[in-house]
Amino acid sequence: MTVQAAIEAKLQAEFSPLVLEVTNESHMHNVPPGSESHFKVVLVSKGFEGVRKVKRHQLVYGVLAEEMAGPIHALALHTYDEVEYQGQAPQSPQCLGGSKADV
């Protein structure tokens, strides 16, 4: 199972999301081709109603503890309740680390 598939399965099982988008953004960073180390997650759940953003992130980190201890280097979380979600999350910035900053 890919890292992305594991993330999707665990978040689906734990949060029964209305919207779940897991995007592998590793290609935007200075990593080998085919890497699964940088992800963006958009997660909309009724269970987030009345829960502060920090607590939402802690809940996600708890579910993904195994992946966070291993293959995941960066995880951009965009967590919303049903009312907050407006159909899209912010775009991720381009990485300028490593050799990508060299001209």
N, C-alpha and C positions, 0 to 999 in steps of 0.2 A: 504494500500500500504506500502511496506517495505521502509526503508530509502534508501536502495540501488536502488530500483525501482524508487523512487522519484528523486534521483540524476541522474540516467540514462535518465529519461524522460525529465527533465529540461535541461540537457546538450545537448541532442539530438535536442530538439526544438530550443535552442538558437544558437548552433554552427554548425548544420548540419555536424557533423564530418565525416571524412573519416575513422577514427578509434576511437572507444570509448570502453575502458575497465574500468569497475568499479569493484574493488575487495574489498570485506569486509575482512579486516585484523584484525578484533577485536580478533579473536582466538589467535593471536600472542601476546596478551597483557594480563595484569592482570585484566580481566573483567569477569563478569558472562557469562556462556555458552549462546549462542544465541544473544549476544550483537551486536548492529550495531552502533559502535561509532568510529571506526578507518577504514579509507578507503584509497585506492590508486586509483588514476585516471590517465589513459593515454588517452590524448585527442589530436587528430591530426585534424587540421582544416585549410582550405585555408584562412580563416579569420585571422589567426595568422601571415600571411606573413608580414614581416616588423614591427611586434609588439614586443616590448621587453618582456622578460620573466616576469618581475615584473608586467607589465600591463596585460599580459595574466592571471596571477594569480588573479589580482584584478577583472578582468572580470568574472572569474569563481566564486570567492567569492561573487560577486554581485548577480549572478544567484542563488547561493546556500545560500543566506543570512539567510533564515528561518531555514535551516538545521544546519548552522554554529552556530546559536543562541541557538539551542536546542540539538538534539541528537548527532551531530558530535563533537567528542573530538579532533580528529586528521585527517588531510586530506593531503596526499602526492600527489602533483600535478606534472605530467610530461606532459608538453604542447609543441607541436611541430607544425611547418608548414609542408607542404607536402614534401619539400626538406630535412628538418632536420631529419625527422623520418627515422630510419634505421631498423624498424621491431621489435624493442623491447625497453623497458625502464629498468632502473636499478632495481635490486631486492631490496626489503625492508629489512633492518636489523632486527634481532630478538630483541624484547624488553627485557630489563634487569631490568625494573622497578618493584617496589613492591616486591612480594614474589618470582618472577622468578630469582632474583639475589641471593636469599638465597641458600646455599648449604646444 
